[in-house]
Amino acid sequence: MDTLIGWLAGLTAFGITSAARLVTGARALWLGCRANHNQRLYFANHSSHGDFVLLWASLPALLRRKTRPVAGAEYWQKTALRRFIIQRVFNAVLIPRESHGEGNPLAPVEKALAEGDSLIFFPEGTRNLSEAPLLPFKSGIYHLAHSRPDLELIPVWIANLNRAMPKGRYLPLPLLCTLSFGTPIKLQPQETKVAFLERLRLALLAMSREEV
């Protein structure tokens, strides 16, 4: 049974990634770094449920095997189909959005990093449906960088996907999308949380202006 489920998950992953690239014409622009096997945290703007799918699909196949999206547990655990997609197809790291002060909500993320996985992370914490280019960043990415100062943080600007997959739509419209990968960032000694989050925000906005 596990073999069958694994085969089905692999087939589903191939279908989803192929469809995502075909429909959106996604281009991955490695402007500030190269695709390599360094352990990384790819942080991106978040305006659509399809963001992590397109980012994951834009990575070379060998990198996808060790790169896991971080997603909200409540949404993805609602149905058996969602659980299959997020757990077996994408091998995502699920975190609770509402921890109510119980335990460390980032514990699953820290465990994945300790095991050597790279991650796809959305520091805004939720989809940005406003007119502003970015919502304020949550502090989780600072705590991860503080606990893992060797970790490379890569800004990735996802352009046009909010138009290709507007709220309430499950299949993308045929619009071209671009993913711009920036220069690796690391937390500097003595850098404060406020200063670090602002540096990340500015780095991500800079990638939005690098689209070609």
Backbone torsions as a table, in degrees:
resi	resn	phi	psi	omega
1	MET	NA	-43.0	179.7
2	ASP	-62.2	-37.0	178.6
3	THR	-64.3	-41.8	179.2
4	LEU	-64.5	-44.1	179.8
5	ILE	-63.9	-40.5	177.9
6	GLY	-63.1	-41.6	178.2
7	TRP	-64.2	-43.3	179.5
8	LEU	-65.1	-39.5	178.7
9	ALA	-64.1	-42.1	178.2
10	GLY	-63.9	-41.5	178.2
11	LEU	-65.0	-41.0	178.9
12	THR	-64.6	-42.4	178.2
13	ALA	-60.9	-43.3	178.8
14	PHE	-61.9	-43.6	-179.3
15	GLY	-64.6	-43.3	-178.3
16	ILE	-67.1	-46.4	-178.4
17	THR	-67.2	-39.7	178.9
18	SER	-64.3	-44.0	180.0
19	ALA	-65.4	-41.5	-179.2
20	ALA	-61.0	-44.7	-179.2
21	ARG	-70.4	-38.3	-177.1
22	LEU	-67.9	-48.9	-174.3
23	VAL	-70.9	-40.2	-176.9
24	THR	-91.2	-10.5	-175.7
25	GLY	58.3	35.4	-170.6
26	ALA	-57.0	132.0	174.5
27	ARG	-114.3	129.6	174.5
28	ALA	-99.9	115.9	-179.3
29	LEU	-106.3	107.6	-180.0
30	TRP	-89.0	85.0	-171.5
31	LEU	-87.9	-36.1	-176.0
32	GLY	-112.2	-1.3	-179.1
33	CYS	-161.3	173.6	175.5
34	ARG	-110.6	155.9	174.6
35	ALA	-71.6	117.2	178.4
36	ASN	-146.7	-175.9	-173.2
37	HIS	-95.4	13.5	172.8
38	ASN	-60.2	143.9	175.8
39	GLN	-70.3	126.8	-173.1
40	ARG	-137.0	157.8	167.9
41	LEU	-118.9	108.8	177.9
42	TYR	-84.8	116.2	178.8
43	PHE	-112.0	136.4	-169.8
44	ALA	-139.9	163.2	171.2
45	ASN	-69.6	155.2	-170.7
46	HIS	-134.6	104.1	-179.3
47	SER	-129.2	-0.8	-175.7
48	SER	-151.9	152.6	173.9
49	HIS	-63.9	-18.5	-178.1
50	GLY	-87.8	1.2	-175.4
51	ASP	-57.7	-52.9	-175.4
52	PHE	-68.4	-31.2	178.5
53	VAL	-63.0	-47.2	-177.1
54	LEU	-68.5	-38.7	178.5
55	LEU	-65.3	-46.5	179.0
56	TRP	-60.5	-42.6	-178.7
57	ALA	-68.4	-23.6	-177.8
58	SER	-81.8	-11.0	177.8
59	LEU	-81.1	149.2	172.9
60	PRO	-57.2	151.4	-173.3
61	ALA	-55.6	-40.2	-178.7
62	LEU	-66.4	-32.9	178.5
63	LEU	-74.8	-33.3	179.9
64	ARG	-59.7	-31.8	-176.8
65	ARG	-65.4	-24.1	-179.1
66	LYS	-116.6	16.0	180.0
67	THR	-118.8	123.7	-174.0
68	ARG	-121.1	129.1	174.7
69	PRO	-71.9	147.6	173.3
70	VAL	-100.5	125.6	-173.4
71	ALA	-137.8	160.1	179.8
72	GLY	-73.8	127.0	-175.6
73	ALA	-64.7	-40.1	-173.0
74	GLU	-59.3	-44.6	-178.1
75	TYR	-67.9	-44.7	-170.7
76	TRP	-83.4	-9.3	179.5
77	GLN	-101.5	9.9	-175.9
78	LYS	-71.8	-35.8	-177.4
79	THR	-132.7	161.2	179.6
80	ALA	-63.5	-37.0	179.9
81	LEU	-65.4	-44.9	178.5
82	ARG	-62.7	-40.2	179.6
83	ARG	-63.9	-40.8	178.8
84	PHE	-62.4	-46.2	-176.8
85	ILE	-64.6	-48.1	-173.3
86	ILE	-75.8	-33.4	-176.0
87	GLN	-91.0	-46.1	-173.8
88	ARG	-91.4	-33.3	-178.5
89	VAL	-83.7	-48.9	-174.8
90	PHE	-102.2	-9.0	-179.7
91	ASN	49.9	45.7	-173.9
92	ALA	-72.3	158.7	171.2
93	VAL	-96.2	116.7	-176.8
94	LEU	-97.8	131.7	177.2
95	ILE	-127.7	145.4	178.5
96	PRO	-74.2	136.8	176.0
97	ARG	-77.4	-30.3	179.5
98	GLU	-117.3	100.2	-178.1
99	SER	-91.5	-17.2	-179.8
100	HIS	54.0	31.9	176.9
101	GLY	73.9	10.6	-177.3
102	GLU	-98.1	110.2	176.8
103	GLY	72.0	-170.0	-179.1
104	ASN	-103.1	109.3	-177.7
105	PRO	-63.9	-20.4	-179.6
106	LEU	-89.2	2.3	-177.8
107	ALA	-55.9	-44.1	178.1
108	PRO	-62.6	-34.1	179.0
109	VAL	-69.2	-44.9	178.9
110	GLU	-61.8	-36.8	178.5
111	LYS	-65.4	-43.1	179.3
112	ALA	-62.8	-40.7	177.9
113	LEU	-65.2	-41.2	179.2
114	ALA	-62.3	-28.6	179.4
115	GLU	-84.6	-1.5	175.1
116	GLY	96.2	5.3	-179.0
117	ASP	-77.4	150.4	166.4
118	SER	-90.9	160.5	-173.0
119	LEU	-133.4	154.6	169.5
120	ILE	-110.4	122.4	-168.8
121	PHE	-133.2	141.6	178.6
122	PHE	-117.4	98.9	-172.7
123	PRO	-67.9	-14.6	175.6
124	GLU	-70.0	-24.0	175.8
125	GLY	86.9	-21.9	179.3
126	THR	-154.8	167.3	-179.4
127	ARG	-66.2	138.7	178.5
128	ASN	-90.1	105.9	179.3
129	LEU	-105.8	12.2	-179.0
130	SER	-93.1	-179.6	177.4
131	GLU	-84.4	-14.2	179.7
132	ALA	-70.4	146.4	-179.4
133	PRO	-64.6	-32.9	179.9
134	LEU	-143.9	146.1	169.1
135	LEU	-83.3	161.9	175.6
136	PRO	-57.4	140.9	-179.8
137	PHE	-77.2	140.4	172.2
138	LYS	-76.2	163.2	-174.0
139	SER	-81.9	-7.9	-175.5
140	GLY	-56.7	-40.5	-176.9
141	ILE	-67.3	-31.2	175.5
142	TYR	-65.7	-45.1	-178.8
143	HIS	-63.5	-36.6	177.4
144	LEU	-66.9	-42.9	178.9
145	ALA	-66.5	-34.0	180.0
146	HIS	-69.0	-39.3	-179.4
147	SER	-78.7	-22.1	179.5
148	ARG	-130.1	73.5	-176.1
149	PRO	-63.4	-15.6	178.5
150	ASP	-83.1	-11.6	-173.9
151	LEU	-71.8	133.2	175.4
152	GLU	-85.3	125.6	175.9
153	LEU	-103.3	120.6	-175.1
154	ILE	-110.5	115.3	175.5
155	PRO	-71.8	134.2	179.2
156	VAL	-131.8	115.6	177.2
157	TRP	-95.1	122.9	179.3
158	ILE	-99.8	111.4	-174.9
159	ALA	-101.3	131.1	168.6
160	ASN	86.1	-6.7	-176.8
161	LEU	-70.5	-27.3	177.4
162	ASN	-64.9	-24.3	175.3
163	ARG	-86.6	-34.8	179.4
164	ALA	-71.0	-33.3	178.9
165	MET	-132.0	74.9	178.7
166	PRO	-67.4	165.4	-177.9
167	LYS	-54.8	134.8	178.1
168	GLY	90.5	-4.1	-179.8
169	ARG	-105.1	135.2	-177.3
170	TYR	-102.7	-17.5	176.5
171	LEU	-118.9	136.1	-175.0
172	PRO	-73.1	149.8	170.6
173	LEU	-79.0	154.2	-177.6
174	PRO	-76.7	76.4	178.3
175	LEU	-122.9	144.3	-178.6
176	LEU	-73.9	135.0	179.7
177	CYS	-123.5	147.9	-179.4
178	THR	-128.2	139.1	174.8
179	LEU	-119.1	116.3	-177.2
180	SER	-104.5	118.5	-178.3
181	PHE	-97.5	126.9	-174.8
182	GLY	-99.7	-166.3	-177.2
183	THR	-77.7	137.8	178.9
184	PRO	-57.8	141.8	-179.8
185	ILE	-123.6	141.1	174.2
186	LYS	-131.4	151.8	176.6
187	LEU	-66.4	131.4	-180.0
188	GLN	-88.6	149.9	177.2
189	PRO	-56.1	134.7	177.8
190	GLN	70.2	5.8	179.6
191	GLU	-73.5	130.8	-178.2
192	THR	-77.7	162.7	178.7
193	LYS	-60.2	-45.5	-178.1
194	VAL	-61.3	-45.8	-179.0
195	ALA	-65.5	-40.0	-178.9
196	PHE	-66.5	-46.2	180.0
197	LEU	-63.4	-36.0	177.9
198	GLU	-68.6	-37.3	178.0
199	ARG	-65.2	-39.6	176.7
200	LEU	-64.6	-44.3	-179.2
201	ARG	-60.8	-45.2	-179.9
202	LEU	-66.5	-36.3	177.9
203	ALA	-64.5	-38.9	179.4
204	LEU	-70.0	-41.5	177.2
205	LEU	-64.2	-35.3	177.4
206	ALA	-61.1	-37.6	178.4
207	MET	-67.2	-28.3	178.1
208	SER	-66.2	-24.9	179.6
209	ARG	-90.9	-6.8	-179.5
210	GLU	-90.9	-3.8	-177.9
211	GLU	-59.8	134.5	179.4
212	VAL	-127.4	NA	NA
